[in-house]
């Protein structure tokens, strides 16, 4: 599995995550997030409207996936 990549204040960090689900595309992952399956690491452009509408909650904003 790929690690989640975060950057803050010029430093980067890779975090390996484990879970019950594996997706091979971003849109099924987005659907799972909207259905309440947990944390997802999705490009902000794809989730911005859902955050604004209150369907998703953004966490780790300072290190978000751009």
C-alpha positions, -999 to +999 in steps of 0.1 A: +000+000+000+010+036-006+018+058+024-001+090+029+022+119+022+020+151+044+040+183+044+040+211+069+065+239+074+087+226+047+090+191+062+074+161+047+062+129+064+049+096+050+024+077+071+015+041+064-021+034+072-040+001+075-077-005+073-105-028+062-109-014+027-086-009-004-097+011-034-081+014-068-097+047-077-105+080-060-142+081-068-151+048-050-130+061-021-150+094-022-182+074-022-171+054+009-161+086+027-195+101+020-211+069+033-193+073+066-166+046+062-139+066+079-109+088+071-099+092+035-070+108+018-085+125-013-074+156-033-090+187-020-104+197-054-126+166-053-139+171-018-142+209-015-179+211-024-187+182+000-169+200+029-187+233+021-220+214+021-213+197+054-212+162+040-175+157+049-154+171+077-118+181+069-091+171+094-054+179+093-061+210+072-025+223+075-013+191+059-040+185+034-037+167+001-034+193-026 
